[in-house]
Amino acid sequence: MMSAVLCFGWQTGAAFANSTPTAVVELFTSQGCSSCPPADQLLSELAKNPDVIALTEAVDYWNYLGWVDDNARKENTARQQNYARVRGDRRVYTPQMVINGRVHVVGSRRGEVEESLRSVASGAGRLSVPISMEKGPESLTISIAERPAGASDIKDGTLYLVQFNRQISVDIKRGENRGRSITYHNVVKSIMPIGMWHGEAVEVELPLNEIHKDGHDGCAVLLQADVGGLPGPIFGAAKLDLR
């Protein structure tokens, strides 16, 4: 995993070309959950949509059932629990999709997922701070636009770097999904803060060798509000293929 501290350049007044997606979908799933494969399939379809940043975040609380999910991270479980704390509903389950850090829906219910995506894309929960990413020979440059005029609901935020593997196939030999072969997409391996955003246009430069060294072939950035130190609404996001 990448070290907790990255050396990077942070500059104000960054130029920006608008390429804003409409939604970030985080699927909290587990190889030990019999209800999850339909949601995993739906996530794989969303991952092909250029307007959606779809992320698989495997949790570890089903491992006791007899199949240890090798994609699971305790950090994903904590992130899911923290979303529930911010919402105040204590709803933690699999398969759960959290959209733009704001609303959750059962990840296998296609109609409800599609309706939630339409709702956040057209309403106050949409991603409204444009972000772009550009890969150079030795560095990755992230450009964040300024706070949109009149957007009083968009507060200061934290910029997170998300590292993922674009595709992982697993033959499940034990547990409730025994005998299934499942392909997971955009499997998150690390989410780490790389800076703060205070409403001004900025540019962040990261060393590419640090991002590549653990074998990840995709990354994303999320601009996300902090709610009492916990993850809140996502204001902007971007994704990049590192192959």
HELIX and SHEET records of a PDB file:
HELIX    1   1 PRO A   37  LEU A   46  1                                  10    
HELIX    2   2 ASN A   63  LEU A   65  5                                   3    
HELIX    3   3 LYS A   74  ARG A   87  1                                  14    
HELIX    4   4 ARG A  110  SER A  122  1                                  13    
HELIX    5   5 LEU A  208  HIS A  212  1                                   5    
SHEET    1   A 4 GLY A   9  THR A  12  0                                        
SHEET    2   A 4 VAL A 202  PRO A 207 -1                                        
SHEET    3   A 4 SER A 139  ILE A 144 -1                                        
SHEET    4   A 4 ILE A 131  LYS A 135 -1                                        
SHEET    1   B 4 VAL A  52  ALA A  58  0                                        
SHEET    2   B 4 ALA A  23  THR A  29  1                                        
SHEET    3   B 4 GLN A  96  ILE A  99 -1                                        
SHEET    4   B 4 VAL A 103  VAL A 106 -1                                        
SHEET    1   C 4 SER A 181  TRP A 197  0                                        
SHEET    2   C 4 GLY A 157  ASP A 171 -1                                        
SHEET    3   C 4 GLY A 218  VAL A 227 -1                                        
SHEET    4   C 4 LEU A 230  ASP A 241 -1                                        
END                                                                             
